[in-house]
Amino acid sequence: MTTAVDASLVRLLDSPGITGLALVDAVTGLTYGVAGDADEAGDGAECAELAALIAERLGRAGAEGELESVITTSTHRHHLLLSVERPAGDPLLLTAGMDRERANLALATRSLGDRIAEVLV
């Protein structure tokens, strides 16, 4: 059964090189929806833990403000964690797996950030 969140995430797959997306609760790691390759989008709990750890370390180092995004790259893949604020409740993470050969990381990050509101409607 496809949910409205899943259907919205599928529309975000049209960005070149994006192979998997997930919308995850940033605190609990609960995955609200997945599109494309779930393995490449990442495990919700692991993504939430990683984002929390990085935010904590940045805070200890004196960084101010909320964590915006985390980008991990390898020779073949990119993985993006994009923090998404919402009016009520815990913040969310949009996680995206990308094929490095086909994705323009900057454009994909910008496009996903601009279009995340489509998922939250």
C-alpha positions as CSV (number, residue, x, y, z in Angstrom):
1,M,0.0,0.0,0.0
2,T,1.4,3.3,-1.1
3,T,1.0,6.3,1.3
4,A,0.8,10.0,0.4
5,V,4.3,10.4,1.7
6,D,5.6,7.6,-0.5
7,A,3.9,9.0,-3.5
8,S,5.4,12.5,-2.8
9,L,8.8,11.0,-2.5
10,V,8.5,9.1,-5.8
11,R,8.0,12.5,-7.5
12,L,11.4,13.6,-6.0
13,L,13.1,10.7,-7.7
14,D,13.1,12.6,-11.0
15,S,16.3,14.5,-10.0
16,P,19.1,13.0,-12.0
17,G,21.1,10.4,-10.2
18,I,18.9,10.0,-7.1
19,T,18.4,6.3,-6.5
20,G,16.6,6.2,-3.2
21,L,14.8,8.6,-0.7
22,A,13.4,8.3,2.7
23,L,11.6,10.7,5.1
24,V,12.7,9.9,8.7
25,D,11.9,11.3,12.1
26,A,15.2,13.0,13.2
27,V,14.8,12.0,16.9
28,T,13.3,8.5,16.8
29,G,14.5,7.3,13.5
30,L,11.0,6.2,12.5
31,T,10.8,6.0,8.7
32,Y,7.6,7.7,7.4
33,G,8.1,6.8,3.7
34,V,10.5,5.5,1.1
35,A,10.9,5.8,-2.6
36,G,13.4,4.0,-4.9
37,D,16.1,1.8,-3.4
38,A,15.5,1.7,0.3
39,D,19.0,0.4,1.0
40,E,20.5,3.4,-0.7
41,A,18.3,5.9,1.2
42,G,19.6,4.4,4.4
43,D,18.3,3.0,7.6
44,G,16.2,5.6,9.4
45,A,17.5,4.9,12.9
46,E,21.1,5.0,11.7
47,C,20.6,8.2,9.8
48,A,18.9,9.8,12.9
49,E,21.8,8.7,15.1
50,L,24.4,10.0,12.7
51,A,22.7,13.4,12.4
52,A,22.4,13.7,16.2
53,L,26.0,12.7,16.7
54,I,27.3,15.3,14.2
55,A,25.0,18.0,15.6
56,E,26.3,17.3,19.1
57,R,30.0,17.4,18.0
58,L,29.4,20.6,16.1
59,G,27.8,22.2,19.1
60,R,30.8,21.1,21.3
61,A,33.1,22.7,18.7
62,G,31.3,26.0,19.1
63,A,29.1,25.9,16.0
64,E,25.8,27.8,16.3
65,G,22.5,27.0,14.8
66,E,20.8,23.8,13.7
67,L,22.3,21.1,11.6
68,E,21.4,21.8,8.0
69,S,22.8,18.8,6.0
70,V,25.3,16.0,6.0
71,I,26.9,14.8,2.8
72,T,28.9,11.6,2.6
73,T,30.7,10.7,-0.5
74,S,32.5,7.6,-1.8
75,T,34.0,6.8,-5.2
76,H,30.6,5.6,-6.5
77,R,27.9,7.1,-4.2
78,H,26.8,10.2,-2.4
79,H,24.5,10.1,0.6
80,L,22.6,13.2,1.8
81,L,20.9,13.8,5.1
82,L,18.9,17.0,4.8
83,S,17.3,18.4,8.0
84,V,13.6,19.4,7.5
85,E,11.8,21.6,10.0
86,R,8.1,21.3,10.4
87,P,5.6,23.4,12.2
88,A,4.8,20.8,15.0
89,G,6.6,17.8,16.2
90,D,10.2,16.5,15.9
91,P,12.3,17.7,12.9
92,L,12.6,15.3,10.0
93,L,15.4,14.1,7.8
94,L,15.2,13.6,4.1
95,T,17.8,11.0,3.2
96,A,18.9,10.5,-0.3
97,G,21.2,8.0,-2.0
98,M,22.8,9.2,-5.3
99,D,24.8,7.6,-8.1
100,R,27.9,9.8,-8.2
101,E,28.3,9.3,-12.0
102,R,24.8,10.7,-12.7
103,A,24.1,13.1,-9.9
104,N,25.2,16.7,-9.6
105,L,25.4,16.9,-5.8
106,A,24.9,20.7,-5.5
107,L,21.9,20.7,-7.8
108,A,20.3,17.7,-6.2
109,T,20.8,19.1,-2.7
110,R,19.3,22.4,-3.8
111,S,16.4,20.8,-5.6
112,L,15.5,18.5,-2.8
113,G,15.6,21.3,-0.3
114,D,13.4,23.4,-2.4
115,R,10.9,20.6,-3.1
116,I,10.6,19.1,0.4
117,A,7.5,21.1,1.0
118,E,5.7,18.8,-1.6
119,V,6.2,15.9,0.8
120,L,5.0,17.7,3.9
121,V,1.7,18.9,2.4
